[in-house]
Amino acid sequence: MKIELIQPFINAADAVLAQTLQGNVQVRDVTMQEEVYRRKGLAASVAISGDIEGRVIFDLDRDAVLSVARALTGEGTEPSEQFAGETVCELANMVVGNAITLLNDQGFRFKVYPPELHTAENGYAGTSKSESLVMLFETASGEVHMNIALDYSRQRSLTVAEAVAQ
C-alpha cells in the first residue's frame, strides 16, 4: 500500500473528527494487518473502484457515535439505533469525500460507493498483496478506528509501469 493513497484519508479523518467533535485528535496504534478485521463498535464501509481499488472502514465506539450524532444534530438525546447507523455512514461520507477530492486533484479517477453499515463481527481480510492499515484516532469523545485497504488497480499499475519504462 502506498502512502500517497492513504495519507489523504488520514488527513481527512483527522480534520473531520477535530471539526465535528470540537477537540484534539490523536492518532494511535497504527498497524499493518493481513488478518481479518474485527469490528469494535458501530462501523461503516466504503468501497472504491477505478484507478484505486479497495475499501475504507470507519468503526466508532459507543461514546464516539453519541458525540458525533450530537454534533451533527445539535441535540443532546441519545440517537436511535437507525440514526446511530446513519451517523456513522455520514461520518464516513465526510471523511471519504474530503480524501477523494485530494486524490482527484492528483489525477486519480475512480468510483466511490455509498457507505454501508458493516455489521459482521469479522470482516475483510488483507492479503500479501493488499494488507490493511488500521489506526486508532483517540478523541475526548471516544475512539474511532479507521481500516484502509487500498491499492492501485491492475490497469493503473500497468499504466504507471509503462510510463516508467518509457
BANU-348798 format. One record per residue (C-alpha): x, y, z; residue number from 1. Coordinates in steps of 0.02 Angstrom, whole numbers, plus 50000, padded with zeros to 5 digits. Layout:
REM BANU-348798
(r (X Y Z) NUM)
...
This chain:
REM BANU-348798
(r (50000 50000 50000) 1)
(r (50070 50169 49951) 2)
(r (50073 50316 50071) 3)
(r (50011 50433 49934) 4)
(r (49850 50332 49930) 5)
(r (49818 50329 50117) 6)
(r (49884 50498 50176) 7)
(r (49731 50593 50108) 8)
(r (49617 50479 50212) 9)
(r (49721 50505 50369) 10)
(r (49722 50693 50345) 11)
(r (49536 50697 50307) 12)
(r (49490 50590 50458) 13)
(r (49596 50698 50572) 14)
(r (49518 50860 50507) 15)
(r (49337 50798 50504) 16)
(r (49347 50721 50678) 17)
(r (49430 50876 50753) 18)
(r (49299 50990 50675) 19)
(r (49148 50880 50710) 20)
(r (49196 50838 50889) 21)
(r (49270 51010 50926) 22)
(r (49429 50941 51004) 23)
(r (49601 50868 50984) 24)
(r (49626 50706 50891) 25)
(r (49775 50591 50922) 26)
(r (49824 50452 50803) 27)
(r (49874 50295 50898) 28)
(r (49911 50112 50864) 29)
(r (49947 50116 50678) 30)
(r (49971 49937 50616) 31)
(r (49975 49840 50453) 32)
(r (49866 49685 50460) 33)
(r (49837 49536 50349) 34)
(r (49714 49452 50465) 35)
(r (49527 49476 50466) 36)
(r (49466 49644 50532) 37)
(r (49364 49629 50692) 38)
(r (49233 49762 50717) 39)
(r (49246 49855 50882) 40)
(r (49089 49962 50883) 41)
(r (48970 50030 50752) 42)
(r (49054 50027 50582) 43)
(r (49026 50085 50403) 44)
(r (49120 50026 50249) 45)
(r (49151 50124 50089) 46)
(r (49206 50032 49930) 47)
(r (49313 50114 49796) 48)
(r (49349 50055 49619) 49)
(r (49442 50127 49470) 50)
(r (49624 50185 49471) 51)
(r (49619 50146 49656) 52)
(r (49528 49992 49721) 53)
(r (49484 49934 49894) 54)
(r (49384 49994 50043) 55)
(r (49389 50101 50199) 56)
(r (49302 50055 50362) 57)
(r (49258 50181 50498) 58)
(r (49224 50098 50665) 59)
(r (49164 50205 50811) 60)
(r (49142 50157 50993) 61)
(r (48976 50200 51076) 62)
(r (49037 50362 51154) 63)
(r (49105 50425 50988) 64)
(r (48942 50382 50897) 65)
(r (48843 50480 51027) 66)
(r (48959 50630 51016) 67)
(r (48957 50635 50825) 68)
(r (48767 50616 50824) 69)
(r (48750 50761 50947) 70)
(r (48870 50868 50845) 71)
(r (48778 50835 50682) 72)
(r (48603 50863 50752) 73)
(r (48635 50986 50892) 74)
(r (48527 50878 51006) 75)
(r (48578 50805 51173) 76)
(r (48469 50650 51166) 77)
(r (48534 50476 51130) 78)
(r (48506 50431 50947) 79)
(r (48400 50284 50893) 80)
(r (48491 50131 50826) 81)
(r (48444 50181 50648) 82)
(r (48505 50359 50671) 83)
(r (48666 50298 50752) 84)
(r (48700 50195 50595) 85)
(r (48661 50343 50484) 86)
(r (48780 50448 50589) 87)
(r (48925 50327 50559) 88)
(r (48885 50323 50373) 89)
(r (48880 50514 50366) 90)
(r (49049 50525 50453) 91)
(r (49118 50401 50326) 92)
(r (49045 50509 50186) 93)
(r (49127 50666 50255) 94)
(r (49300 50588 50275) 95)
(r (49300 50494 50110) 96)
(r (49231 50646 50017) 97)
(r (49374 50754 50079) 98)
(r (49505 50620 50039) 99)
(r (49432 50588 49866) 100)
(r (49443 50773 49823) 101)
(r (49629 50769 49862) 102)
(r (49656 50611 49759) 103)
(r (49555 50681 49612) 104)
(r (49669 50834 49615) 105)
(r (49815 50713 49592) 106)
(r (49735 50641 49435) 107)
(r (49660 50481 49504) 108)
(r (49492 50427 49433) 109)
(r (49379 50307 49524) 110)
(r (49204 50272 49584) 111)
(r (49158 50286 49766) 112)
(r (49009 50183 49825) 113)
(r (48890 50241 49962) 114)
(r (48936 50191 50139) 115)
(r (48857 50032 50205) 116)
(r (48843 49977 50384) 117)
(r (48973 49844 50420) 118)
(r (48877 49732 50540) 119)
(r (48977 49571 50535) 120)
(r (49087 49541 50687) 121)
(r (49227 49484 50572) 122)
(r (49251 49559 50403) 123)
(r (49375 49592 50269) 124)
(r (49548 49516 50272) 125)
(r (49703 49583 50191) 126)
(r (49815 49476 50083) 127)
(r (50001 49477 50049) 128)
(r (49961 49593 49903) 129)
(r (49837 49707 49994) 130)
(r (49861 49721 50179) 131)
(r (49755 49837 50284) 132)
(r (49817 49989 50377) 133)
(r (49723 50003 50542) 134)
(r (49737 50156 50651) 135)
(r (49654 50220 50807) 136)
(r (49601 50402 50822) 137)
(r (49581 50448 51005) 138)
(r (49466 50593 51043) 139)
(r (49395 50663 51204) 140)
(r (49228 50594 51143) 141)
(r (49284 50415 51111) 142)
(r (49382 50304 50994) 143)
(r (49371 50295 50804) 144)
(r (49459 50156 50710) 145)
(r (49495 50175 50526) 146)
(r (49541 50023 50422) 147)
(r (49609 50062 50249) 148)
(r (49640 49930 50115) 149)
(r (49679 50019 49952) 150)
(r (49793 49984 49807) 151)
(r (49819 50036 49629) 152)
(r (49707 49940 49510) 153)
(r (49793 49820 49392) 154)
(r (49754 49936 49246) 155)
(r (49827 50087 49338) 156)
(r (49982 49987 49387) 157)
(r (50015 49938 49206) 158)
(r (49995 50118 49150) 159)
(r (50117 50179 49283) 160)
(r (50240 50040 49240) 161)
(r (50227 50082 49054) 162)
(r (50260 50267 49089) 163)
(r (50414 50224 49194) 164)
(r (50480 50107 49058) 165)
(r (50475 50246 48928) 166)
